[in-house]
Amino acid sequence: MQFNQAEQTALLQSLSNDARTLYMLGIKPTVNKKSGVSAPLNYKYLISLLNEKEQKFTLGRQINSLIKELLHIGLVKFEQEVEINRSFNGKTLVLPLTTMKVDDYTKLHLNWTDMHLDWQPNENLVADLAKLIGLIDYQYTDNELGDFIAYWLGRPEVQFSEYQWTQKFIFNLKKIRMANNFKGTQKVGQQMVKTKAGIVADDNAKNLVAKYSKKTQ
C-alpha cells in the first residue's frame, strides 16, 4: 500500500495510532483510485481489524471517534452530508489527499506545526487572502504579529497547517482594522486603515489661505 507525500505528512500530525491504523489498513485499501471514494464503512470489520491483538474496541462510537480524528486533519471527509453524532456505519468516505495534485497552495496545507517564536505568515498568501476577504490594509506591524504569536503560544496543544495559521492571522488583522479604536488611521468603508504621511488641509486652513492670498494681490 503506497501513500503519497500529502498522506504521509498528514499521518505524522497529532493523531492516535489507532486512527492511523484505521486509515492505513481499514479505509485506504478500499478506496477507488480514480474517485478517492472508500467502500461503505463496516463497523464489524473495522472493530475486528483493530482488535487483532487485544479486545480494545467494542462499540461503533469508538470507531466514530477515530474517524473524527481523521476528519480533523483532512485525511477523510464524508461523500455526503452526515450527522456527526450519529452512526457512520454504511457511510462512504472521500480520501481527498489520494487524488491531490501538489501545487503551491497544496504544499501550504501539508506543513502542520504548532506556534513558535519565529513564526511568520506566508507573504504571498497574505496578499491573496486579503483580496479575497476585502482587507484593504494588510501591511502589519511587529506588534500585531507579536500579539498574534503570544496569544497562540499560550495554546501549545494546537496545531495548524501553514495555510491555516496565515488565514487566522489575516482574519485577526481584519478584525483589528475594523475596530473603532485603531489609532493612526482613517476610515475607508467599514475598515480603519493607516494614514499615509503627508499634509491634509482642512476647510479652515483652506479658508485662511484664500483670505491671505487675496490681501497680497
Secondary structure, 3 states (H helix, E strand, C coil): CCCCHHHHHHHCCCCCHHHHHHHHHHHHHHCCCCCCECCCCCHHHHHHHHCCCCCCCCCHHHHHHHHHHHHHCCCCEECCCCCCCCCCCCCCEECHHHHCCCCHHHHHHHCEECCCCCCCCCHHHHHHHHHHHCCCCCCCCHHHHHHHHHHHHCCCCCCEEHHHHHHHHHHHHHHHHCCCCCCCEEEECCEEEECCCCCCCCHHHHHHHHHHHHHCC
